[in-house]
């Protein structure tokens, strides 16, 4: 009889123990959404173009919960996302941008973890942003001049506000900016030698947490 009870207890404990995959999924907070990014390009601290180039894109990513409080009010950990963005120029072609930020984050309230049920939340984060882009520049009469391609890695930061009013699929408004620009000596049509250009990305995103 004792052996039967011991066997039943061990079976119950094994059934309740989460698998490594379940434990990983419980710590992830994946999201997807849309993004509008601006690339600020400057020559000797002066904007290179009269208007900042904007890119509309789609983004996917996830925050990982390294530490959380028992009530899911506070969570900290690493996170990453990938954004693919475009700007259609008709006969002049298409501008494109790929951005991959990797960061450390801290969130309180809504959006802290996938199981938080509060209505509002706030988050901050900092890390590095890799950007690769193509930009087509024209004359004032919209005649084609050339293409500018560049890749850079900048320190970046963000702040976001999460709304969980219906308590399903929390919605997050995120604003981000590169803390420091990246300088590159770049060939520009009309210049004899490469000129030092500073590149910085600024943008906003509206993302939705994937439901459990």
Secondary structure, DSSP 8 states (H G I E B T S, - for coil): -HHHHHHHHHHHHHHHS--HHHHHHHHEEEEEEEEEEEEEEEETTEESSSS-EEEEEEEEEEEE-SEE-TTSSEEEEEEEEEEEEEEE-GGG-EEEEEEEEEEEEEEEETTSSTT---SEEEEEEEEEEEEEEEEEEE-TT--EEEEEEEEEEEEEEEEEEEE-TTSSS-EEEEEEEESS-EEEEE--TT-SS-EEEEEEEEEEEEEEE---
